[in-house]
Amino acid sequence: MFNSPVAVIIESSFVEPIGFTPFASWPGGEEPHGTFVRRTPVLDDTATRTVYVHGLGGSSLNWTDLMGLRMAASPGIALDLPGFGRSAPASRHTLDAHAASVVALIEAEKCGPVDLVGNSMGGAASILVAARRPDLVRSLTLIGPALPGQRLRVEHLPIVLAGIPRVRDKMYELMLRRSPEERMDELISLIFFDPAAVSPERRAEAVAEYARRDQLAHTWPAFTESAQSLAATMLRGRGARLWQALERVNVPILGLFGTHDRLVHVGVASKAARRIRRGRVVVIPRMGHVPQMEDPMQVNDLMASFEREFVA
C-alpha cells in the first residue's frame, strides 16, 4: 500500500468469468456538435450518464464491453475524439483541444454532471475537463492515465518520433507496408498484459477499424499532432500543469494502474495518489494499459465499489 490514504493495492485473478460474452458494438452516429458518439440504451431516465474518452489511436470501440456491463446503472456515451474513429478532423488535435471536445459533448447532451471515464490520453484530457468545468463532472475515473514524470522508455519512441516531421512521414510509409492484422497484433502485445485476453470479436472489429482508417487522409495527421502534444505533457518536463489540474479536481477520483503497463509506468500511481483529494488509487497486478478491455468485469466491479463509497 502506498503512503497515501486513498491508495489501495488489490489482487486480480485476471480470468474472465464463465459465461461472459463480449457485447456487440453499440450503435452511434455523428452528432450536431461534430463528433461521432456511441450510446447504450437508457434503462433509467434518472440515472447519471457516464462519458467515456479513449486514448491515442483508439476510438469509442475501446469501451464496448465496459459500457455494456455498466448500462443498467449508468447509460453510456462514448465519443470518438476529433480525427479518431469516425469523427471528422478538427483544426487542432492537442490535449487541450480534446478536452474542449469532451466539454462540448457534455454541454450539447445537457447531461451533466456526468461520471467521466478516460483511458491514457483520454485520462489526461478528462483531468483537464474536471479541473476546468467541475459543474459538468460528478466523478472521474482514470484508467492508465497519461500523466507526467515518466522516464523515456523504448515503448514511448513512436509517440516521440511521430512529432518530428521528417521522421513521421517515414513512419507512416513503413506502417502502411504492413497489414492491419500485423499492426493490430503488435499493438495488442504492447497494451495488453495477456494478448489471449482479446476476444476474437474484439480483434476482428479492431482490424476492420484499422483497415477503414487507412483510407482516410486525416488519420495520420490527427495521430501525430495528438502524439506530439501528449509527449510534451508526459515526457518533456512540461507536465506540471496536468499535476496542478489533478490537484484542483474536487470530485471523487478513481485511478486504475496496471503493474505491467508498458506505456504508463506503475510508479506514476503513487504520485497520483498523493495529489487526489478524494478517492482511491488501485494498482492491478498482471494488467496492461487498457484494463477496461483486458478485464472489463474487474474494472466494472472496481468502479461500482468506488461509486458506492465515494459517489452514491
C-alpha positions as a printed Julia matrix, in Angstrom:
312×3 Matrix{Float64}:
   0.0     0.0     0.0
   1.24    3.46   -0.86
   1.89    6.16    1.7
  -1.46    7.72    0.94
  -4.93    7.4     2.47
  -6.53    6.89   -0.94
  -4.23    4.21   -2.35
  -5.2     0.55   -2.31
  -3.49   -2.45   -3.91
  -5.81   -5.25   -4.95
  -5.23   -8.7    -6.39
  -6.77   -9.55   -9.74
  -7.47  -13.12  -10.8
  -7.27  -11.97  -14.42
  -9.77  -14.64  -15.53
 -12.92  -13.83  -17.46
 -15.98  -15.16  -15.61
 -17.51  -18.28  -17.09
 -20.28  -17.32  -19.46
 -19.08  -13.79  -20.19
 -19.92  -12.94  -23.78
 -18.49   -9.83  -25.44
 -21.1    -7.24  -26.31
 -21.81   -6.18  -29.86
 -20.57   -2.68  -30.65
 -23.04   -0.01  -29.64
 -24.85    2.0   -32.31
 -23.73    5.53  -32.96
 -23.81    8.48  -35.26
 -22.39   11.92  -35.87
 -23.87   14.47  -33.52
 -24.68   18.14  -34.25
 -21.64   19.15  -32.19
 -19.47   17.38  -34.76
 -18.24   14.2   -33.1
 -19.25   10.59  -33.61
 -20.88    9.15  -30.48
 -21.91    5.63  -29.45
 -24.58    5.06  -26.8
 -26.01    2.29  -24.71
 -29.78    2.15  -24.16
 -31.22    4.37  -21.43
 -32.83    1.98  -18.95
 -33.37    4.61  -16.25
 -34.04    8.22  -17.23
 -32.91    9.44  -13.81
 -29.53    7.69  -13.87
 -26.33    9.7   -14.17
 -24.71    9.33  -17.58
 -21.18    8.04  -17.99
 -18.99    9.64  -20.67
 -16.04    7.57  -21.95
 -12.91    9.11  -23.53
 -10.47    6.88  -25.42
  -6.7     7.14  -25.74
  -4.22    7.91  -28.53
  -5.04    5.9   -31.63
  -8.19    4.5   -30.04
 -11.89    5.05  -30.54
 -15.26    4.63  -28.86
 -14.98    0.9   -29.63
 -12.45    0.62  -26.79
 -15.33    0.86  -24.32
 -17.85   -1.62  -25.75
 -17.77   -4.26  -23.01
 -17.43   -1.9   -20.05
 -20.33    0.19  -21.37
 -22.44   -2.94  -21.62
 -21.63   -4.05  -18.1
 -22.44   -0.61  -16.68
 -25.51    0.3   -18.72
 -28.06   -0.89  -16.15
 -26.6     1.52  -13.59
 -25.5     4.27  -15.95
 -26.3     4.89  -19.62
 -23.04    5.2   -21.54
 -21.9     7.81  -24.04
 -18.56    7.18  -25.79
 -17.19    9.67  -28.27
 -14.59    9.42  -30.99
 -12.28   12.36  -30.41
 -11.86   14.6   -33.5
  -9.69   12.87  -36.1
 -10.11    9.45  -34.46
 -12.62    6.67  -35.01
 -15.43    8.01  -37.16
 -15.16   11.66  -36.13
 -14.06   14.24  -38.66
 -10.78   16.04  -38.01
 -10.66   19.39  -36.24
  -8.4    22.4   -36.67
  -6.3    21.23  -33.71
  -5.67   17.83  -32.15
  -3.9    18.8   -28.93
  -4.68   17.7   -25.4
  -6.45   21.0   -24.75
  -8.47   20.63  -27.95
  -9.53   17.11  -26.98
 -10.61   18.34  -23.54
 -12.66   21.05  -25.22
 -14.36   18.4   -27.38
 -15.41   16.48  -24.28
 -16.81   19.67  -22.73
 -18.7    20.41  -25.95
 -20.22   16.92  -25.92
 -21.44   17.13  -22.32
 -22.86   20.6   -22.87
 -24.61   19.56  -26.07
 -26.06   16.48  -24.4
 -27.24   18.57  -21.42
 -26.44   15.53  -19.27
 -24.01   16.92  -16.71
 -22.77   16.37  -14.17
 -21.55   13.04  -15.56
 -19.3    10.25  -14.41
 -16.28   10.87  -16.64
 -14.01    7.95  -17.57
 -10.76    8.34  -19.53
  -8.02    5.97  -20.65
  -4.45    7.03  -21.44
  -4.57   10.31  -23.41
  -8.31   10.36  -22.7
  -7.49   10.26  -18.99
  -5.24   13.31  -19.3
  -7.92   15.18  -21.25
 -10.53   14.18  -18.67
  -8.41   15.64  -15.85
  -8.44   18.99  -17.67
 -12.21   18.78  -18.1
 -12.84   18.02  -14.42
 -10.47   20.78  -13.27
 -11.84   23.43  -15.62
 -15.53   22.53  -15.59
 -16.39   20.98  -12.22
 -20.05   21.74  -12.91
 -20.02   19.07  -15.64
 -18.39   16.21  -13.7
 -19.74   14.15  -10.77
 -16.83   11.69  -10.57
 -13.64   10.97  -12.5
 -12.2     7.54  -13.34
  -8.68    7.48  -14.77
  -7.54    4.23  -16.39
  -3.82    4.15  -17.17
  -3.88    7.96  -17.47
  -1.09    9.66  -19.43
   0.44   11.57  -16.52
   3.84   13.31  -16.37
   7.0    12.29  -14.58
   7.91    9.2   -16.58
  11.31    8.23  -17.88
  11.61    7.75  -21.62
  11.21    4.08  -22.5
  11.57    2.31  -25.81
   7.77    1.93  -25.96
   7.46    5.74  -25.96
   9.68    6.24  -29.01
   6.9     6.01  -31.63
   4.96    8.71  -29.76
   8.02   10.97  -29.57
   9.19   10.33  -33.14
   5.71   10.97  -34.53
   6.22   14.62  -33.57
   9.27   15.02  -35.85
   8.12   15.95  -39.39
  10.75   14.08  -41.44
  10.59   11.02  -39.25
   6.81   10.79  -39.02
   6.44   10.7   -42.82
   8.81    7.73  -42.99
   7.0     6.07  -40.09
   3.71    6.36  -41.97
   5.22    4.88  -45.11
   6.65    1.92  -43.2
   3.41    1.43  -41.28
   1.34    1.05  -44.43
   3.64   -1.66  -45.73
   2.3    -3.91  -43.0
  -1.19   -5.36  -42.94
  -3.84   -4.19  -40.47
  -3.69   -7.67  -38.9
   0.06   -7.41  -38.29
  -0.21   -3.94  -36.81
  -3.11   -4.91  -34.58
  -1.28   -7.95  -33.2
   1.72   -5.75  -32.41
  -0.49   -3.21  -30.67
  -2.25   -5.91  -28.64
   1.14   -7.22  -27.48
   2.07   -3.7   -26.39
  -1.04   -2.64  -24.49
  -2.28   -5.97  -23.05
  -0.51   -7.98  -20.37
  -2.04  -11.14  -21.82
  -2.83  -10.91  -25.56
  -5.01  -14.01  -25.17
  -7.48  -11.85  -23.24
  -8.57  -10.26  -26.52
 -11.7   -11.97  -27.79
 -11.91  -12.89  -31.48
 -14.8   -10.43  -31.79
 -12.77   -7.5   -30.43
  -9.73   -8.32  -32.56
 -11.74   -8.63  -35.79
 -13.51   -5.36  -35.0
 -10.2    -3.58  -34.37
  -8.6    -4.92  -37.55
 -11.57   -3.74  -39.62
 -11.3    -0.3   -38.0
  -7.59   -0.13  -38.83
  -8.27   -1.01  -42.45
 -11.04    1.59  -42.71
  -8.92    4.35  -41.21
  -6.01    3.57  -43.53
  -8.15    5.08  -46.29
  -8.67    8.42  -44.51
  -6.29   11.29  -45.25
  -6.65   12.8   -41.78
  -5.82    9.68  -39.76
  -2.06   10.13  -39.54
  -2.01   13.95  -39.11
  -4.53   13.72  -36.24
  -2.5    10.96  -34.61
   0.85   12.72  -34.92
  -0.4    16.08  -33.65
  -2.04   14.35  -30.68
   1.14   12.35  -30.06
   3.27   15.48  -30.11
   1.01   17.2   -27.58
   0.93   14.08  -25.4
   4.72   13.63  -25.47
   5.19   17.25  -24.43
   2.96   16.63  -21.43
   4.3    13.25  -20.36
   7.99   13.27  -21.15
   9.46   16.71  -21.69
   9.14   18.31  -18.31
   6.16   20.45  -19.25
   3.62   18.4   -17.37
   3.36   20.5   -14.22
   0.05   21.96  -15.35
  -1.51   18.49  -15.56
  -0.45   17.66  -11.99
  -1.78   21.05  -10.91
  -5.05   20.32  -12.69
  -5.33   16.96  -10.91
  -4.81   18.69   -7.57
  -7.64   21.11   -8.36
 -10.16   18.39   -9.11
 -12.62   18.32   -6.23
 -14.82   15.41   -7.31
 -14.09   11.81   -6.25
 -11.38   10.18   -8.37
 -10.72    6.5    -9.07
  -7.28    5.79  -10.54
  -6.57    2.36  -12.07
  -3.0     1.36  -12.95
  -1.69   -1.94  -14.31
   1.55   -3.38  -12.95
   2.54   -4.39  -16.48
   1.51   -1.22  -18.28
   4.34   -0.57  -20.75
   3.22    2.97  -21.58
   2.29    4.42  -18.17
   4.72    3.15  -15.54
   3.04    1.81  -12.44
   5.19    4.14  -10.34
   3.01    7.02  -11.52
   0.21    5.59   -9.35
   1.84    6.71   -6.1
   2.42   10.21   -7.48
  -1.22   10.42   -8.49
  -2.4     9.14   -5.1
  -0.63   11.97   -3.31
  -2.46   14.54   -5.41
  -6.01   13.22   -5.24
  -8.24   15.0    -2.73
 -10.91   12.31   -2.52
 -10.99    8.84   -3.94
  -8.93    5.73   -4.44
  -5.94    4.55   -6.46
  -5.81    0.86   -7.34
  -2.8    -0.99   -8.71
  -3.91   -4.15  -10.51
  -1.36   -6.97  -10.8
  -0.85   -8.68  -14.17
  -2.62   -5.9   -16.04
  -1.61   -3.81  -19.05
  -2.5    -0.37  -20.39
  -6.18   -0.96  -21.19
  -7.82   -2.71  -18.2
 -11.29   -1.8   -19.49
 -10.6    -4.06  -22.49
  -8.39   -6.66  -20.84
 -10.68   -7.36  -17.88
 -13.9    -5.31  -18.14
 -15.58   -7.3   -15.37
 -12.83   -6.34  -12.93
 -12.99   -2.67  -13.92
 -16.77   -2.67  -13.62
 -16.53   -4.11  -10.1
 -13.89   -1.57   -9.09
 -15.98    1.3   -10.41
 -19.12    0.04   -8.66
 -17.27   -0.29   -5.34
 -15.74    3.17   -5.73
 -19.12    4.73   -6.53
 -20.78    3.1    -3.53
 -18.14    4.5    -1.19
 -17.37    7.92   -2.67
 -20.17    8.94   -5.04
 -23.55    7.5    -4.06
